[in-house]
């Protein structure tokens, strides 16, 4: 007898349906928790990014304004490059 069958007392098809719905809800709840954790982790990593050393965080290099309007290729114009070391 599996753990799911031991937890649920299944006497008729309705009990089976309710048990399956409960298991599906729990699986979705766990998946949502994993998605939330992944989003929080990504947010922390993004927050740790540091100012680009090539453009000094401006996203533009004035001397190269004739090439791609001076957009910094190191940070793609975001002003952030790399990650904080610590």
Buried (B, 14 or more C-beta within 10 A) or exposed (E): EEEEEEEBEBEEEEEEEEBEEEEEEEEEEEEEEEEEEEEEEEEEEEEEBEEBEEBEBBBBBEEBEEEEEBBBEBBEBBBBBEEEEE
